Amino acid sequence: MNRFPLLIAATLAAAPLPAAACSVASGYRVPTNMELVMGADLILLASVADGGTAVGDPDEPRIAIEPISAIKGELPATPLTMPGWIAAGDDAVLSNPYELKDAHPQSLAGACVRTSFPRGSRVLFLLEWQGDHWRAAGGPFSRWAEDVLTDEAPWLQLVRLYAEAGGRPASDRAAYLNARRAEYGAETDKPVAQLIAADIARQLAGPNPPLREELPPVPDDNPYP
């Protein structure tokens, strides 16, 4: 792989990629799409440009991403770099454009977040600022990086909708989401509109259930306090 400077712009999440599968704490909830959008500091549509390794660390793969537009936050003026690698061959799996609930299949293995991307793909990155770098927003199994190959991609439509909802006063958000759900739901001859309406309904239903239940409290007669 070719190396490229890491001072192109701000770097994303400098820690090495985990080699083993992650393990979430009991009670952990995957953020809903609305929670993910509201928690992100930057929502960036970008093109995956190239792959390489970190300067001084050939074991740390990196990709470069070229900003196209910002849905939330300020559009970076120059490319960013982030941990990850360029996927090729059978590993170059694009997001299912009609899957709006679960994250990219790669999040089910390894680091529990997506870390590989086909070169040239347009990806919607949801990022949060931590100290001096950008990092993936949302935590394990979040939809922080999904391919959106067209301007009408359902996921791109939804993120724009949730960004709009998040910018409204808290007291107005439910009414806004209900109105949009009714609008899309009325388009009964359009399957994509029905998928979008169903996802809005999931946001209105509240937080996701925990992946692992909380451990029961220790009984008072526990002999090992």
Buried (B, 14 or more C-beta within 10 A) or exposed (E): EEEBEBEBBBBBBBEEBEEEEBEBEEEBBBBBBBBBBBBBBBBBBBBBBBBBBBEEEEEBBBBBBBBEEBBBBEEBEEBBBBBBBBBEEEEEBBBEBEBBEEBBEBBEEBBBBBBBBBBEBBBBBBBBBEEEBBBBBBBBBBBBBBBBBEEEBBBBBBBBBBBBBBEEEEEEBEEBBEEBBEEBBEEEEEEBBBBBBBBBBBBEEEEBEBBEEEEEEEEEEEEEE
